[in-house]
Amino acid sequence: MTDRPYHHGNLRRVLLDSACELIAERGPASLSLREVARRAGVSHAAPAHHFSDKTGLLTAVAAEGWDLLAADLTATAARTADFGELGVSYVLFATNRRAHFAVMRTPELLDDDDPALVAARDRAGALLYGGAGVPASEQDSPAATSGRGRVLAAWALVHGLSALLQEGLVVPGPGEDVEAIARAVTSHLAPVRA
């Protein structure tokens, strides 16, 4: 993609979009603020007005990713009470928002205490647990003594499928798409109840 000049508007949004483009091309670890600025068509110092450093930018991308995932899960929960469909939503998010998903999977590159990141991650997590019928009081309980273990197993299943799809280790076959694969996998989940 060619560099585009930035003229007016929301510089923060342009920087986030530029970062996501670069992350999709090369991954989060190799991202640099200078490269993001170049892609956005601004001076190399411009990102510092919105993000203190690379960690700040990646943390903002991750927080946005968790917010977007929470929105997708909310929409799915409004459509159906089927817990498996939350899993399908998770897989579709991961494959449609590859850059966000990649950054969300690299906590070592993030400010794990950032309030926006913590709030967004908690919101998405609450939707996953709530969709499975696990009460908030049990969400931190030991996995062996509550519905939490079954939720973690389901999450591990769809997260693993998402990673396999993103890494190209699972590819849709003829007449198949990501949604069909996700549904086939989540159909093996037993109904999850607290």
Secondary structure by P-SEA (a helix, b strand, c coil): ccbbbbccccaaaaaaaaaaaaaaacccccccaaaaaaaacccccccccccccaaaaaaaaaaaaaaaaaaaaaaaaaacccaaaaaaaaaaaaaaaaaaaaaaacccccccccaaaaaaaaaaaaaaaaaaccccccccccccccaaaaaaaaaaaaaaaaaaaaaccccccccccaaaaaaaaacccccccc
